[in-house]
Amino acid sequence: MKINSLFYEEFKEDILKCTLCPHQCILYPNKTGICRVRQNIKGEMYSLNYNDVTSIALDPMEKKPLFHFHPGEKILSLGTWGCNLKCPFCQNYEIAQLKPPYQKKIYPNAIPSLMENYDVQGVAYTYSEPIVWYEFVLDSSREVKYANPDNYNVLVTNGFINEKPLRLMLQYIDAMNIDLKVYSDKNYVKILKGGLEPVKRTIKIAYEEGIHTEVTTLVVPKVNDNLDELEEEFSWLANISKDIPLHLSRYFPAFEYNEPPTDINFLEKAYELAKKYLNFVYLGNILSSAHEDTYCPDCGTLLIQRKGYDIKIENLNENGECKNCGRKICIV
Protein backbone atom coordinates (compact mmCIF):
# COMPACT_ATOMS: atom_id res chain seq x y z
CA MET A 1 0.00 0.00 0.00
CA LYS A 2 1.32 3.45 -0.93
CA ILE A 3 0.52 6.37 1.36
CA ASN A 4 1.49 10.04 1.19
CA SER A 5 4.68 10.86 3.05
CA LEU A 6 4.35 13.43 5.81
CA PHE A 7 7.69 15.19 5.43
CA TYR A 8 8.66 16.58 2.05
CA GLU A 9 8.52 19.83 0.09
CA GLU A 10 8.58 20.94 -3.52
CA PHE A 11 12.12 21.58 -4.71
CA LYS A 12 11.38 22.52 -8.32
CA GLU A 13 8.56 21.73 -10.67
CA ASP A 14 7.83 17.99 -10.34
CA ILE A 15 10.98 17.60 -8.21
CA LEU A 16 10.65 16.96 -4.47
CA LYS A 17 12.91 17.18 -1.43
CA CYS A 18 12.39 14.65 1.36
CA THR A 19 12.69 16.28 4.81
CA LEU A 20 12.33 13.18 6.98
CA CYS A 21 16.02 12.56 7.55
CA PRO A 22 19.22 14.60 7.16
CA HIS A 23 19.94 13.18 3.70
CA GLN A 24 17.32 15.62 2.36
CA CYS A 25 17.11 13.50 -0.81
CA ILE A 26 16.14 15.31 -4.01
CA LEU A 27 13.69 13.08 -5.88
CA TYR A 28 13.06 13.45 -9.59
CA PRO A 29 9.85 11.94 -11.00
CA ASN A 30 9.53 8.21 -10.23
CA LYS A 31 12.82 8.15 -8.30
CA THR A 32 13.30 6.91 -4.74
CA GLY A 33 15.61 8.20 -2.03
CA ILE A 34 18.58 6.50 -0.38
CA CYS A 35 16.18 4.53 1.82
CA ARG A 36 14.45 3.09 -1.30
CA VAL A 37 11.00 3.41 0.31
CA ARG A 38 10.08 7.03 -0.56
CA GLN A 39 9.16 7.79 -4.14
CA ASN A 40 8.16 10.82 -6.18
CA ILE A 41 4.96 9.80 -7.97
CA LYS A 42 3.45 12.53 -10.14
CA GLY A 43 4.75 15.32 -7.93
CA GLU A 44 3.77 13.77 -4.59
CA MET A 45 5.93 11.74 -2.26
CA TYR A 46 4.71 8.33 -1.18
CA SER A 47 5.85 5.80 1.38
CA LEU A 48 6.16 2.44 -0.39
CA ASN A 49 6.38 0.23 2.70
CA TYR A 50 3.49 1.61 4.77
CA ASN A 51 1.86 -1.67 5.81
CA ASP A 52 4.64 -4.04 4.73
CA VAL A 53 5.69 -6.20 7.68
CA THR A 54 8.69 -8.38 6.83
CA SER A 55 9.33 -9.60 10.38
CA ILE A 56 7.05 -10.23 13.34
CA ALA A 57 8.07 -12.00 16.54
CA LEU A 58 7.63 -12.18 20.28
CA ASP A 59 10.98 -11.16 21.76
CA PRO A 60 12.51 -10.78 25.20
CA MET A 61 12.90 -7.09 26.02
CA GLU A 62 16.60 -7.73 26.52
CA LYS A 63 16.99 -8.68 22.85
CA LYS A 64 16.31 -5.09 21.70
CA PRO A 65 18.53 -4.59 23.78
CA LEU A 66 16.73 -2.78 26.60
CA PHE A 67 18.04 -3.78 30.03
CA HIS A 68 16.40 -1.04 32.10
CA PHE A 69 12.91 -1.02 30.59
CA HIS A 70 10.37 -3.61 31.79
CA PRO A 71 13.14 -6.17 32.46
CA GLY A 72 12.15 -9.76 31.82
CA GLU A 73 9.01 -8.90 29.85
CA LYS A 74 8.17 -10.00 26.32
CA ILE A 75 7.44 -7.50 23.56
CA LEU A 76 5.84 -7.76 20.13
CA SER A 77 8.49 -6.87 17.54
CA LEU A 78 7.66 -5.61 14.04
CA GLY A 79 9.95 -4.76 11.15
CA THR A 80 9.72 -3.65 7.54
CA TRP A 81 12.24 -3.18 4.71
CA GLY A 82 14.49 -0.24 3.92
CA CYS A 83 17.08 1.86 5.74
CA ASN A 84 18.58 5.32 5.38
CA LEU A 85 22.14 4.21 6.22
CA LYS A 86 24.43 1.89 4.26
CA CYS A 87 26.40 -0.01 6.90
CA PRO A 88 28.65 -2.55 5.14
CA PHE A 89 28.42 -4.80 8.23
CA CYS A 90 24.61 -4.66 8.50
CA GLN A 91 23.27 -7.53 10.61
CA ASN A 92 19.81 -7.40 8.99
CA TYR A 93 20.81 -6.63 5.41
CA GLU A 94 18.20 -9.00 3.94
CA ILE A 95 15.48 -6.53 4.93
CA ALA A 96 17.43 -3.31 5.49
CA GLN A 97 19.39 -3.24 2.24
CA LEU A 98 17.25 -5.51 0.06
CA LYS A 99 13.53 -5.88 -0.55
CA PRO A 100 12.51 -9.37 0.53
CA PRO A 101 9.81 -11.11 -1.52
CA TYR A 102 7.81 -11.88 1.60
CA GLN A 103 5.75 -9.21 3.33
CA LYS A 104 2.64 -9.48 5.42
CA LYS A 105 0.13 -6.68 5.02
CA ILE A 106 -0.81 -5.38 8.46
CA TYR A 107 -2.62 -2.13 9.20
CA PRO A 108 -1.96 0.02 12.29
CA ASN A 109 -5.44 -0.53 13.75
CA ALA A 110 -4.69 -4.27 13.90
CA ILE A 111 -1.68 -3.88 16.18
CA PRO A 112 -3.57 -3.64 19.51
CA SER A 113 -5.38 -6.90 18.70
CA LEU A 114 -2.06 -8.54 17.87
CA MET A 115 -0.74 -7.41 21.23
CA GLU A 116 -3.74 -8.96 22.96
CA ASN A 117 -3.22 -12.21 21.06
CA TYR A 118 0.41 -12.33 22.16
CA ASP A 119 -0.52 -11.19 25.68
CA VAL A 120 1.95 -8.30 25.74
CA GLN A 121 1.73 -4.64 26.72
CA GLY A 122 4.27 -3.25 24.28
CA VAL A 123 5.36 -3.20 20.66
CA ALA A 124 8.86 -2.56 19.28
CA TYR A 125 9.56 -1.18 15.82
CA THR A 126 12.87 -2.82 15.01
CA TYR A 127 14.90 -5.17 12.80
CA SER A 128 15.35 -2.76 9.87
CA GLU A 129 15.00 1.03 10.37
CA PRO A 130 11.72 2.37 11.79
CA ILE A 131 12.56 5.93 10.75
CA VAL A 132 11.90 5.05 7.11
CA TRP A 133 8.66 3.33 8.22
CA TYR A 134 7.67 6.65 9.71
CA GLU A 135 3.99 6.96 8.77
CA PHE A 136 3.18 3.39 9.80
CA VAL A 137 5.05 3.69 13.10
CA LEU A 138 3.33 6.99 13.87
CA ASP A 139 -0.14 5.60 13.12
CA SER A 140 0.53 2.31 14.88
CA SER A 141 1.97 3.91 18.01
CA ARG A 142 -1.09 6.15 18.23
CA GLU A 143 -3.38 3.11 17.97
CA VAL A 144 -1.39 1.35 20.69
CA LYS A 145 -1.83 4.31 23.04
CA TYR A 146 -5.49 4.85 22.15
CA ALA A 147 -6.22 1.20 22.96
CA ASN A 148 -4.65 1.56 26.41
CA PRO A 149 -2.61 4.52 27.67
CA ASP A 150 -0.52 2.08 29.73
CA ASN A 151 0.63 0.30 26.57
CA TYR A 152 4.10 1.24 25.41
CA ASN A 153 5.95 1.78 22.13
CA VAL A 154 9.65 1.13 21.61
CA LEU A 155 11.94 2.31 18.79
CA VAL A 156 15.17 0.50 17.97
CA THR A 157 16.75 2.98 15.61
CA ASN A 158 19.87 4.44 14.05
CA GLY A 159 18.67 7.87 15.18
CA PHE A 160 19.34 9.50 11.78
CA ILE A 161 16.25 11.68 11.59
CA ASN A 162 15.43 15.39 11.39
CA GLU A 163 14.27 17.16 14.52
CA LYS A 164 10.70 18.02 13.51
CA PRO A 165 9.59 14.47 12.61
CA LEU A 166 11.45 13.15 15.65
CA ARG A 167 9.57 15.40 18.06
CA LEU A 168 6.22 14.48 16.51
CA MET A 169 6.93 10.76 16.84
CA LEU A 170 8.21 11.05 20.42
CA GLN A 171 4.73 12.01 21.60
CA TYR A 172 3.85 8.30 21.37
CA ILE A 173 7.19 6.64 22.16
CA ASP A 174 8.13 5.35 25.61
CA ALA A 175 11.60 3.89 25.09
CA MET A 176 14.38 3.92 22.52
CA ASN A 177 17.56 2.03 21.90
CA ILE A 178 19.62 4.27 19.64
CA ASP A 179 22.67 3.08 17.72
CA LEU A 180 25.67 5.34 18.12
CA LYS A 181 27.69 3.52 15.51
CA VAL A 182 30.93 5.47 15.51
CA TYR A 183 32.03 8.65 17.26
CA SER A 184 33.51 10.19 14.11
CA ASP A 185 31.58 12.25 11.61
CA LYS A 186 34.17 11.39 8.96
CA ASN A 187 33.50 7.66 9.32
CA TYR A 188 29.75 8.16 9.61
CA VAL A 189 29.85 9.85 6.21
CA LYS A 190 32.50 7.69 4.54
CA ILE A 191 31.53 4.23 5.81
CA LEU A 192 27.87 4.46 6.84
CA LYS A 193 26.67 7.20 4.46
CA GLY A 194 25.18 9.13 7.36
CA GLY A 195 26.33 11.70 9.90
CA LEU A 196 27.23 11.84 13.59
CA GLU A 197 25.64 15.10 14.74
CA PRO A 198 22.01 14.18 13.87
CA VAL A 199 22.36 10.96 15.87
CA LYS A 200 23.79 12.83 18.85
CA ARG A 201 20.88 15.27 18.60
CA THR A 202 18.38 12.40 18.61
CA ILE A 203 19.93 10.89 21.75
CA LYS A 204 19.95 14.24 23.52
CA ILE A 205 16.36 15.14 22.57
CA ALA A 206 15.03 11.68 23.48
CA TYR A 207 16.61 11.86 26.93
CA GLU A 208 15.51 15.45 27.55
CA GLU A 209 11.94 14.60 26.52
CA GLY A 210 11.74 11.89 29.17
CA ILE A 211 11.97 8.94 26.79
CA HIS A 212 13.71 5.96 28.37
CA THR A 213 16.95 5.98 26.38
CA GLU A 214 19.59 3.29 25.98
CA VAL A 215 22.48 3.39 23.51
CA THR A 216 24.19 0.61 21.56
CA THR A 217 27.62 0.76 19.94
CA LEU A 218 28.60 -2.19 17.78
CA VAL A 219 32.39 -2.28 18.10
CA VAL A 220 33.69 -3.06 14.61
CA PRO A 221 37.36 -3.69 13.71
CA LYS A 222 38.89 -0.89 11.61
CA VAL A 223 35.73 1.21 12.00
CA ASN A 224 35.48 2.26 15.65
CA ASP A 225 37.88 0.03 17.61
CA ASN A 226 39.79 3.03 18.90
CA LEU A 227 39.86 3.61 22.66
CA ASP A 228 40.52 7.34 22.36
CA GLU A 229 37.51 7.77 20.10
CA LEU A 230 35.34 5.55 22.29
CA GLU A 231 36.37 7.55 25.34
CA GLU A 232 35.09 10.70 23.64
CA GLU A 233 31.76 8.93 23.12
CA PHE A 234 31.58 7.78 26.76
CA SER A 235 32.39 11.26 28.02
CA TRP A 236 29.75 12.84 25.78
CA LEU A 237 27.06 10.40 26.96
CA ALA A 238 28.03 11.01 30.59
CA ASN A 239 27.50 14.74 30.07
CA ILE A 240 23.87 13.96 29.23
CA SER A 241 23.51 11.46 32.07
CA LYS A 242 25.81 8.94 33.70
CA ASP A 243 22.74 6.72 34.08
CA ILE A 244 22.17 6.14 30.34
CA PRO A 245 22.67 2.38 29.83
CA LEU A 246 25.31 1.65 27.18
CA HIS A 247 25.55 -1.64 25.29
CA LEU A 248 28.93 -2.40 23.70
CA SER A 249 28.23 -5.17 21.24
CA ARG A 250 30.61 -7.58 19.54
CA TYR A 251 30.69 -7.52 15.75
CA PHE A 252 30.63 -10.67 13.63
CA PRO A 253 31.21 -10.75 9.85
CA ALA A 254 28.04 -9.85 7.95
CA PHE A 255 26.86 -8.49 4.60
CA GLU A 256 29.84 -6.89 2.82
CA TYR A 257 32.28 -6.78 5.74
CA ASN A 258 34.60 -9.73 6.41
CA GLU A 259 36.95 -8.58 9.15
CA PRO A 260 37.30 -11.12 11.99
CA PRO A 261 34.99 -10.73 15.01
CA THR A 262 35.84 -8.03 17.53
CA ASP A 263 38.63 -9.06 19.88
CA ILE A 264 37.20 -9.96 23.29
CA ASN A 265 40.15 -8.40 25.11
CA PHE A 266 39.54 -5.10 23.33
CA LEU A 267 35.85 -5.21 24.26
CA GLU A 268 36.77 -5.73 27.91
CA LYS A 269 39.15 -2.76 27.78
CA ALA A 270 36.38 -0.64 26.25
CA TYR A 271 34.01 -1.87 28.97
CA GLU A 272 36.39 -0.87 31.77
CA LEU A 273 36.95 2.52 30.14
CA ALA A 274 33.21 3.12 29.76
CA LYS A 275 32.65 2.26 33.43
CA LYS A 276 34.81 5.25 34.38
CA TYR A 277 32.19 7.51 32.83
CA LEU A 278 28.86 5.64 32.94
CA ASN A 279 27.03 3.76 35.67
CA PHE A 280 25.49 1.02 33.53
CA VAL A 281 27.62 -0.62 30.83
CA TYR A 282 26.96 -4.00 29.23
CA LEU A 283 28.72 -6.26 26.74
CA GLY A 284 26.62 -8.00 24.09
CA ASN A 285 27.07 -10.74 21.49
CA ILE A 286 29.54 -12.64 23.68
CA LEU A 287 29.19 -16.09 25.23
CA SER A 288 29.92 -14.96 28.78
CA SER A 289 27.17 -13.29 30.81
CA ALA A 290 29.72 -11.74 33.18
CA HIS A 291 29.13 -8.22 31.86
CA GLU A 292 25.32 -8.36 31.59
CA ASP A 293 24.30 -8.00 35.24
CA THR A 294 23.10 -4.73 36.76
CA TYR A 295 24.72 -3.48 39.96
CA CYS A 296 23.95 -0.50 42.16
CA PRO A 297 26.42 2.28 41.24
CA ASP A 298 26.64 3.41 44.86
CA CYS A 299 26.98 0.25 46.95
CA GLY A 300 27.73 -2.43 44.33
CA THR A 301 24.76 -4.65 45.24
CA LEU A 302 23.63 -7.06 42.51
CA LEU A 303 20.24 -5.81 41.31
CA ILE A 304 19.44 -7.82 38.17
CA GLN A 305 21.13 -11.07 37.20
CA ARG A 306 21.04 -12.07 33.54
CA LYS A 307 21.98 -15.36 31.92
CA GLY A 308 21.09 -15.00 28.28
CA TYR A 309 17.44 -13.97 28.36
CA ASP A 310 16.82 -15.47 31.81
CA ILE A 311 16.29 -12.57 34.18
CA LYS A 312 16.32 -12.59 37.97
CA ILE A 313 15.53 -9.34 39.78
CA GLU A 314 17.41 -9.54 43.07
CA ASN A 315 17.51 -6.38 45.16
CA LEU A 316 15.19 -3.80 43.63
CA ASN A 317 12.12 -2.63 45.52
CA GLU A 318 8.82 -1.72 43.86
CA ASN A 319 9.94 1.92 43.59
CA GLY A 320 13.02 0.99 41.55
CA GLU A 321 15.41 1.57 44.44
CA CYS A 322 18.34 -0.51 45.66
CA LYS A 323 17.14 -2.45 48.70
CA ASN A 324 20.56 -2.15 50.30
CA CYS A 325 21.26 1.60 50.09
CA GLY A 326 18.08 3.16 48.69
CA ARG A 327 19.71 4.54 45.55
CA LYS A 328 17.16 5.24 42.79
CA ILE A 329 17.95 3.13 39.73
CA CYS A 330 16.94 4.23 36.23
CA ILE A 331 14.69 1.25 35.57
CA VAL A 332 11.15 1.61 34.24
C-alpha positions in Angstrom: 0.0 0.0 0.0 1.3 3.4 -0.9 0.5 6.4 1.4 1.5 10.0 1.2 4.7 10.9 3.0 4.4 13.4 5.8 7.7 15.2 5.4 8.7 16.6 2.1 8.5 19.8 0.1 8.6 20.9 -3.5 12.1 21.6 -4.7 11.4 22.5 -8.3 8.6 21.7 -10.7 7.8 18.0 -10.3 11.0 17.6 -8.2 10.6 17.0 -4.5 12.9 17.2 -1.4 12.4 14.7 1.4 12.7 16.3 4.8 12.3 13.2 7.0 16.0 12.6 7.5 19.2 14.6 7.2 19.9 13.2 3.7 17.3 15.6 2.4 17.1 13.5 -0.8 16.1 15.3 -4.0 13.7 13.1 -5.9 13.1 13.5 -9.6 9.8 11.9 -11.0 9.5 8.2 -10.2 12.8 8.2 -8.3 13.3 6.9 -4.7 15.6 8.2 -2.0 18.6 6.5 -0.4 16.2 4.5 1.8 14.5 3.1 -1.3 11.0 3.4 0.3 10.1 7.0 -0.6 9.2 7.8 -4.1 8.2 10.8 -6.2 5.0 9.8 -8.0 3.4 12.5 -10.1 4.7 15.3 -7.9 3.8 13.8 -4.6 5.9 11.7 -2.3 4.7 8.3 -1.2 5.8 5.8 1.4 6.2 2.4 -0.4 6.4 0.2 2.7 3.5 1.6 4.8 1.9 -1.7 5.8 4.6 -4.0 4.7 5.7 -6.2 7.7 8.7 -8.4 6.8 9.3 -9.6 10.4 7.1 -10.2 13.3 8.1 -12.0 16.5 7.6 -12.2 20.3 11.0 -11.2 21.8 12.5 -10.8 25.2 12.9 -7.1 26.0 16.6 -7.7 26.5 17.0 -8.7 22.8 16.3 -5.1 21.7 18.5 -4.6 23.8 16.7 -2.8 26.6 18.0 -3.8 30.0 16.4 -1.0 32.1 12.9 -1.0 30.6 10.4 -3.6 31.8 13.1 -6.2 32.5 12.2 -9.8 31.8 9.0 -8.9 29.8 8.2 -10.0 26.3 7.4 -7.5 23.6 5.8 -7.8 20.1 8.5 -6.9 17.5 7.7 -5.6 14.0 9.9 -4.8 11.2 9.7 -3.6 7.5 12.2 -3.2 4.7 14.5 -0.2 3.9 17.1 1.9 5.7 18.6 5.3 5.4 22.1 4.2 6.2 24.4 1.9 4.3 26.4 0.0 6.9 28.7 -2.6 5.1 28.4 -4.8 8.2 24.6 -4.7 8.5 23.3 -7.5 10.6 19.8 -7.4 9.0 20.8 -6.6 5.4 18.2 -9.0 3.9 15.5 -6.5 4.9 17.4 -3.3 5.5 19.4 -3.2 2.2 17.2 -5.5 0.1 13.5 -5.9 -0.6 12.5 -9.4 0.5 9.8 -11.1 -1.5 7.8 -11.9 1.6 5.7 -9.2 3.3 2.6 -9.5 5.4 0.1 -6.7 5.0 -0.8 -5.4 8.5 -2.6 -2.1 9.2 -2.0 0.0 12.3 -5.4 -0.5 13.8 -4.7 -4.3 13.9 -1.7 -3.9 16.2 -3.6 -3.6 19.5 -5.4 -6.9 18.7 -2.1 -8.5 17.9 -0.7 -7.4 21.2 -3.7 -9.0 23.0 -3.2 -12.2 21.1 0.4 -12.3 22.2 -0.5 -11.2 25.7 2.0 -8.3 25.7 1.7 -4.6 26.7 4.3 -3.3 24.3 5.4 -3.2 20.7 8.9 -2.6 19.3 9.6 -1.2 15.8 12.9 -2.8 15.0 14.9 -5.2 12.8 15.4 -2.8 9.9 15.0 1.0 10.4 11.7 2.4 11.8 12.6 5.9 10.8 11.9 5.0 7.1 8.7 3.3 8.2 7.7 6.6 9.7 4.0 7.0 8.8 3.2 3.4 9.8 5.1 3.7 13.1 3.3 7.0 13.9 -0.1 5.6 13.1 0.5 2.3 14.9 2.0 3.9 18.0 -1.1 6.2 18.2 -3.4 3.1 18.0 -1.4 1.4 20.7 -1.8 4.3 23.0 -5.5 4.9 22.2 -6.2 1.2 23.0 -4.7 1.6 26.4 -2.6 4.5 27.7 -0.5 2.1 29.7 0.6 0.3 26.6 4.1 1.2 25.4 6.0 1.8 22.1 9.7 1.1 21.6 11.9 2.3 18.8 15.2 0.5 18.0 16.7 3.0 15.6 19.9 4.4 14.0 18.7 7.9 15.2 19.3 9.5 11.8 16.2 11.7 11.6 15.4 15.4 11.4 14.3 17.2 14.5 10.7 18.0 13.5 9.6 14.5 12.6 11.4 13.2 15.6 9.6 15.4 18.1 6.2 14.5 16.5 6.9 10.8 16.8 8.2 11.0 20.4 4.7 12.0 21.6 3.8 8.3 21.4 7.2 6.6 22.2 8.1 5.3 25.6 11.6 3.9 25.1 14.4 3.9 22.5 17.6 2.0 21.9 19.6 4.3 19.6 22.7 3.1 17.7 25.7 5.3 18.1 27.7 3.5 15.5 30.9 5.5 15.5 32.0 8.7 17.3 33.5 10.2 14.1 31.6 12.2 11.6 34.2 11.4 9.0 33.5 7.7 9.3 29.7 8.2 9.6 29.8 9.9 6.2 32.5 7.7 4.5 31.5 4.2 5.8 27.9 4.5 6.8 26.7 7.2 4.5 25.2 9.1 7.4 26.3 11.7 9.9 27.2 11.8 13.6 25.6 15.1 14.7 22.0 14.2 13.9 22.4 11.0 15.9 23.8 12.8 18.9 20.9 15.3 18.6 18.4 12.4 18.6 19.9 10.9 21.7 20.0 14.2 23.5 16.4 15.1 22.6 15.0 11.7 23.5 16.6 11.9 26.9 15.5 15.4 27.5 11.9 14.6 26.5 11.7 11.9 29.2 12.0 8.9 26.8 13.7 6.0 28.4 17.0 6.0 26.4 19.6 3.3 26.0 22.5 3.4 23.5 24.2 0.6 21.6 27.6 0.8 19.9 28.6 -2.2 17.8 32.4 -2.3 18.1 33.7 -3.1 14.6 37.4 -3.7 13.7 38.9 -0.9 11.6 35.7 1.2 12.0 35.5 2.3 15.6 37.9 0.0 17.6 39.8 3.0 18.9 39.9 3.6 22.7 40.5 7.3 22.4 37.5 7.8 20.1 35.3 5.5 22.3 36.4 7.5 25.3 35.1 10.7 23.6 31.8 8.9 23.1 31.6 7.8 26.8 32.4 11.3 28.0 29.7 12.8 25.8 27.1 10.4 27.0 28.0 11.0 30.6 27.5 14.7 30.1 23.9 14.0 29.2 23.5 11.5 32.1 25.8 8.9 33.7 22.7 6.7 34.1 22.2 6.1 30.3 22.7 2.4 29.8 25.3 1.6 27.2 25.6 -1.6 25.3 28.9 -2.4 23.7 28.2 -5.2 21.2 30.6 -7.6 19.5 30.7 -7.5 15.8 30.6 -10.7 13.6 31.2 -10.7 9.8 28.0 -9.8 7.9 26.9 -8.5 4.6 29.8 -6.9 2.8 32.3 -6.8 5.7 34.6 -9.7 6.4 37.0 -8.6 9.1 37.3 -11.1 12.0 35.0 -10.7 15.0 35.8 -8.0 17.5 38.6 -9.1 19.9 37.2 -10.0 23.3 40.2 -8.4 25.1 39.5 -5.1 23.3 35.9 -5.2 24.3 36.8 -5.7 27.9 39.2 -2.8 27.8 36.4 -0.6 26.3 34.0 -1.9 29.0 36.4 -0.9 31.8 37.0 2.5 30.1 33.2 3.1 29.8 32.6 2.3 33.4 34.8 5.2 34.4 32.2 7.5 32.8 28.9 5.6 32.9 27.0 3.8 35.7 25.5 1.0 33.5 27.6 -0.6 30.8 27.0 -4.0 29.2 28.7 -6.3 26.7 26.6 -8.0 24.1 27.1 -10.7 21.5 29.5 -12.6 23.7 29.2 -16.1 25.2 29.9 -15.0 28.8 27.2 -13.3 30.8 29.7 -11.7 33.2 29.1 -8.2 31.9 25.3 -8.4 31.6 24.3 -8.0 35.2 23.1 -4.7 36.8 24.7 -3.5 40.0 24.0 -0.5 42.2 26.4 2.3 41.2 26.6 3.4 44.9 27.0 0.2 46.9 27.7 -2.4 44.3 24.8 -4.6 45.2 23.6 -7.1 42.5 20.2 -5.8 41.3 19.4 -7.8 38.2 21.1 -11.1 37.2 21.0 -12.1 33.5 22.0 -15.4 31.9 21.1 -15.0 28.3 17.4 -14.0 28.4 16.8 -15.5 31.8 16.3 -12.6 34.2 16.3 -12.6 38.0 15.5 -9.3 39.8 17.4 -9.5 43.1 17.5 -6.4 45.2 15.2 -3.8 43.6 12.1 -2.6 45.5 8.8 -1.7 43.9 9.9 1.9 43.6 13.0 1.0 41.6 15.4 1.6 44.4 18.3 -0.5 45.7 17.1 -2.5 48.7 20.6 -2.1 50.3 21.3 1.6 50.1 18.1 3.2 48.7 19.7 4.5 45.5 17.2 5.2 42.8 18.0 3.1 39.7 16.9 4.2 36.2 14.7 1.3 35.6 11.1 1.6 34.2 
